[in-house]
């Protein structure tokens, strides 16, 4: 891969990494606020759905982090850094 392609891809992945973290905090905050208030089964189903979304976002975050590590290693191996 060319150096320019790798650096542009890394820039995109870093922004996606930030977006995943912000989404995790937003969904987590919503889950906590809905869980704290005395609720009904409908509210608990929304909290459960938020938990599933958080798990999916964490999986995306982990996958993205591993991809960034591979690209950094490839960039270093090519002698660009």
C-alpha positions as CSV (number, residue, x, y, z in Angstrom):
1,X,0.0,0.0,0.0
2,X,1.1,3.5,-0.6
3,X,2.1,5.8,2.2
4,X,-0.6,8.4,1.3
5,X,-3.4,5.8,1.3
6,X,-2.3,4.5,4.7
7,X,-2.1,7.9,6.3
8,X,-5.5,8.9,4.9
9,X,-7.0,5.6,6.1
10,X,-5.5,6.2,9.6
11,X,-7.0,9.6,9.7
12,X,-10.4,8.2,8.9
13,X,-10.1,5.4,11.4
14,X,-9.0,7.8,14.2
15,X,-12.1,9.9,13.6
16,X,-14.2,6.8,13.6
17,X,-12.6,5.7,16.9
18,X,-13.5,9.1,18.4
19,X,-17.1,8.7,17.2
20,X,-17.4,5.3,18.7
21,X,-16.2,6.5,22.1
22,X,-18.6,9.4,22.0
23,X,-21.5,7.1,21.0
24,X,-20.6,4.7,23.9
25,X,-20.7,7.6,26.4
26,X,-24.0,8.9,25.0
27,X,-25.7,5.5,24.9
28,X,-24.3,4.6,28.4
29,X,-25.5,7.9,29.8
30,X,-29.0,7.3,28.4
31,X,-29.0,3.8,29.9
32,X,-28.0,5.0,33.3
33,X,-30.6,7.8,33.3
34,X,-33.4,5.4,32.2
35,X,-32.3,2.7,34.7
36,X,-32.2,5.0,37.7
37,X,-35.7,6.3,37.3
38,X,-38.5,4.0,38.6
39,X,-39.8,2.4,35.4
40,X,-41.9,-0.1,33.8
41,X,-41.1,-3.1,31.6
42,X,-41.0,-0.9,28.5
43,X,-38.3,1.3,30.0
44,X,-36.2,-1.8,31.0
45,X,-36.5,-3.1,27.4
46,X,-35.1,0.1,26.2
47,X,-32.2,-0.2,28.7
48,X,-31.6,-3.7,27.4
49,X,-31.5,-2.5,23.8
50,X,-29.0,0.2,24.9
51,X,-26.8,-2.5,26.4
52,X,-26.9,-4.4,23.2
53,X,-26.0,-1.3,21.2
54,X,-23.1,-0.6,23.6
55,X,-21.8,-4.1,23.1
56,X,-21.9,-3.7,19.4
57,X,-20.1,-0.3,19.6
58,X,-17.4,-1.9,21.8
59,X,-16.9,-4.6,19.3
60,X,-16.5,-2.0,16.5
61,X,-14.1,0.0,18.7
62,X,-12.0,-3.1,19.3
63,X,-12.0,-4.0,15.6
64,X,-11.1,-0.5,14.6
65,X,-8.2,-0.4,17.2
66,X,-6.8,-3.6,15.8
67,X,-7.0,-2.3,12.2
68,X,-5.2,0.9,13.2
69,X,-2.4,-1.1,14.8
70,X,-2.0,-3.1,11.7
71,X,-1.8,0.0,9.5
72,X,0.7,1.6,11.9
73,X,2.9,-1.5,11.7
74,X,2.7,-1.5,7.9
75,X,3.5,2.2,7.8
76,X,6.5,1.6,10.1
77,X,7.6,-1.5,8.1
78,X,7.6,0.6,4.9
79,X,10.1,3.0,6.5
80,X,7.7,5.9,6.4
81,X,8.0,6.7,10.1
